[in-house]
Structure formats: C-alpha cells, structure tokens
Amino acid sequence: MSRMMHSGFEIPSRPAHRTGLLTRLSAALAMQRSRARLATLDAHLLADIGVDRRTAEAEANRPVWDAPASWIG
C-alpha cells in the first residue's frame, strides 16, 4: 500500500530513494554483524564452513562498505 487514508488526510509513503538508502544501510549493518560473528568462531566451526583463521580474520576486518559485487544489488 503506497498511501494511507486517515481522517481525510493522505499520508504519503517514503520516497523511493529513502527506502533504498534504508535498505542499503540495513544490509551493511547486517554484513557488519555477520563479519563480527565470523571473527568469534573457533577453529572447529571455521573448519566446518571451510574457512581458515587467517581468511576469517581478513574478512572480519574488511570495512563495511567493502562488499563483493555479487552481494550488492
């Protein structure tokens, strides 16, 4: 629903560019949380997902805006 009616006044929905910004911000924060969790996994769990400690630490230390192109869009 793009608009709501309430007591005769229309309440417009958010502009599309703000929705996109909020979506990108939410995705970036989720990626940051995921990377932080990756850094806390022990060797056994890292082995289960096929990642060594050095690779996990490198991924965890990447800046939030540094995402693979396949993750964006």
Buried (B, 14 or more C-beta within 10 A) or exposed (E): EEEEEEEEEEEEEEEEEEEEEEEEEEBBEEBBEEBEEBEEBEEEEBEEEEBEEEEBEEBBEEEEEEBEEEEEE
